[in-house]
Amino acid sequence: MKKIKILIPIYNDWQSAFKLLENINLQVSTLKDEVSVIIVNDASTEKRPKISVRLDNLESIKIINMKKNKGHARCNASGLKYINEKEDFDYVIPMDGDGEDRPEELILLIEKIKEYPDTVVTANRIKRSEGFIFKFCYIVHKYLALIFTGQNIKYGNYTCLPKPTVNEMINEPATWSSFSGSLAKTVNNKKSIPSERGIRYFGPSKMSFVNLLKHSLSIISVFKKILLIRSILFLIIYLFLMIGKISIITLMPVFGVIIMMLSVISLSKRENMSEYNNSLNNIDSIDKIK
């Protein structure tokens, strides 16, 4: 029997988080494994309601209350560090707390790790639920990452991580800035399951265009050395081809690449290992609700 920890960072979205707990409890009812949930409360300003339903299929549920809001990525990173240092576990499955990571796919992840017990399993997006504009921007984000870093990242937080991988990730500075970028950097051999992006249980999606842009650049910043080399080569080749054709319009790609390079250099400063090592000092209290 394996011990599986489901990690859920949240900020204020208690209604969705508790709905997710109900659905997780339902999905794992046939498993013989020991499944526990750890919610990292990123200094929510809304009062947490009481859980009014029985969650008998979950071994335990803990809520880690943080003192200061650090954002989703760092909240997730702190949760990984806490589990690695304080919990007895075999696997960690990070999930978004709003329903967009579908609990119906948990069984697929767990079945896959039984087939490949020492391998990371990712939930690769094959279908998204957002509108056309967001989907288009997301495709642009994926191709930018592929062109400038060589990484084809089709997954987000929703993965299944063996214990050795968790230990590697908490010792990687990039985890403090970008989960998926850090995972792509630290682990080459991965298996995957097909995954559909679910619809939020309550309220609108928090992934705005600005947040998507920041998310994309945070992933790219993990591979900043490769980005800088490819960007310089692009600029040299492009400007050579544009000799005699220089104008404001033809210089727009140049400006775009330079802005991207500067943004990535700035975001790469978020990879602060000292802050990450001290991240558990941000824990205010831990509530065991089951």
N, C-alpha and C positions, 0 to 999 in steps of 0.2 A: 504493500500500500504506500503510495507516494503522498508527500505533503506538498500541497499546492497553495501558494499565497496569491490572491488576486489583489492587485494594488490599484486604488482608485483615488486620484487627486480631485478635489472639488473646491469650488469657491461659491458659496451661497446657494448653489443649486440642490438643496436638500430634497426637494420633491422628486426630482429626477433620480438622485442617488438612491433614495429608498425604493423607488419603483424598480431601479436596476437590481437592487438586492433581492427583491421578490422574484424577478425573472432569473437571476443567477441561481437562487435557491431551487427554482422549478427545473432548470436545465441540468443541474448536477444531481438530481434525485436518484438517478440510476447508477451513479459512479460508486465504486468501492474506495476511491481515493479520499484522502482527508483534505477538504477544501475550506480555507479560511479567507476572510476578507479584511484588508487593512485600508481604511479610508484616511487620506491625508487632508485635513481641513486647513486650507491655505488662508488662515486668519479671516474666516467668513464674518461678515457684519450682521448677517441674519441669524436669528436664534434657531437652533436645531430643534425640530419637533421630535416627539417620541415615536418610536417604531410601534405600530399597532398590529402587526401581523407576525405570525410564527415563522421562523426561518430554521426549521429543524434539520435541514440538509447541510447546513453550514456549521463547521466545527467551532468557529469563533468569529467574532466581528469586533475589531478595534477601530477607534477613531483617534488619530494623532492630531492634536490641536496645535497649530503653529502660532508663534507670537506675532510674527510679521509676515505680510503677504509678499511672496517671492515670485509669483507667476507659475504657470502650469508646468513648464519644463523643469524648473528648479524644485518645485514641489514633488514632481515625479522622481527626480534624482535623489532627493532627501529620503523619499519612501524606500527606494532601492537600498540606500545605505543603511537605513534603520533595519530593514528585513535581514540584510546580510550580517549585521552585527548583533541583532537582538533576537532573531527568530530561528527556529528549527524548520528547515524547508528543503525541498528538492527542486522546485520550480517556482518562478514568479511570472504571473500574467498581468502586465499593466493594461488598464482599460480606462477610457474616458468615462466620466460619470453621468453622461447625459443621454445615453441610449444609442449614440451614433456608432459605438463599437457594439455590435449586436451579440447579446449573450447566447443567442441560438447557435453561434459558431464556436462556443467554448468546447463542446464535445469534439468538434473537428480538430481543434488545437490539441486537445488532450489525447485523442486517438493517434495523432501524428507523432507526438513525443513518445508514445509507447512503441511506435514503429522505429523511431530514431531517438533513443533516450538521451543521448549526449549532444544533441544538435539543436540549435536555435530554430524555432518555427515562427514564421511571420505570417500575418494575415494580409495578403496582397490584394489591394483594391481592384476589383473588376467592374464595379458599378458604384456610382455616387448618387446621392439624393438631392444635391444642390441644383440651382438654376443654371442656365446655359452660360452666363457670363462667368460665374464662379468656376464652372467646369473648364471653360476655356483658359482662364487664368491658371488653374491647377495644372493643365497640360503644359502651358508655357513654363511654369515652375519646374516641372519634371524634366523638360528638355534643356532648360538652362543648366540644371544640375548635371545632366548627362554630358552636355557639350563641354562645360568648363571644369568638371571634376572627374568625369568618367564613371560616375556612380549612377546607376539606374535604380532609384529607391522608390519602391511601390507600396511601402508600408509606413504606418505611423507608430504609435505606442503599442497598439494591439499585437502582442507577440507572446511567445512562451519561451522563457529564458531558463536554461539549466543553471544550477548553482555556480559552477565555475565561470560561466559567462557573466553572471551578476557580479562576482568578485572582480572580474576584469574591468567591467564597466565603472564600478565605483572607484577604480584607480585610474580612470581615464578623464582628464580635465574636460574633454568635449561633452561628457554626460551632463555637466552643469549647465550647458548651453543648449544642446540639441540631442534628444534621445535617439532619434532615427539616424542622425549623422554619426553619433558615437558608435551605435551598433554596426553601421556600415564600415566604420573604420576599424573596429576591434575584431569583428567576426567575418570571415570570408565564406565559410561553408554554412549555408542555411537551407532549410526546407520551407515550404510555404503551403498555405491553404488558400482557396479563393474566398474573397470576402466582399460583401456589399456594405457600403456605407449606410447605416441606419438613419432613421429620422428621429430628431430629438423628442424626448418624451414630453417636455414642457418648454414653452418659450422659443424664441428665435435662436438660430445658431450664433455663437460668439466668434466664429471664424470669419471676420470681415476681410476686405481686400487688404487693408493695412496689416492685419495680423497674418494673413497668408504671405504677404511680401516679407515680413519679418521672419516668419517660419522658414521660408525658402532660403533667405540669405543666411539664417543661422545654420542650416544644414550645409550650405556651400562653404561657410566660414570654417567648418571642420577640416576642409581640404584646401585651405587658403594657399598653401605652397603650389599645389597643382594649378589652382585658379590663377595665380599670379603668372606662372610660366605660360599657360595657355592664353591668357589675356594679352600678354606682351607679344606673343607670336601672332595672335590675331591682329593686333594693332599694326605690327610691322608689315604683315602681308596685305592687310586692307589698305593701309596708306600707300603702299607701293602700287597697288592696283588702281588707286584713285588719283595718282599723279596726273595733274592737268585737269582733274574734274572736281577739285575741292570747292565745296560750297557749304552753306549752313545745313542743307539737307543731307549731303553726303557725309558730313561730320557728325550727324546725330548718333550713328552707331558707336563712334569713338567716344562721344560724351557719355553714352549709356554704359559702355564698358568701364570707363574711368570711374563713374559714379558707383557702379557695382563693386569695383575693386576697393574703393574708399569705404563703402558701407561694410563690406566683408571684413576689412582690417579692423574697423571699429567694433563690429559685433564679436570678432574673435577674442577681444579683451574680456568677454564674459566668461571665458574658460579659465576660471580662477580656482586652482586646486586648493588653495588655502581656505577660501570661503567654503568649498565643498567639504573639506575635511572637518570644518567646524559647523556644518549645517545642522547637526542634531542638537546643537545648543539653542536653536530656534524653537525647539519643542517646548510648549507651555505646559501641556498635560496630555494624558492618554486615558481615554474612556473605553472601558470594555463593556460593550452593550450586549454581548452574548459570550 
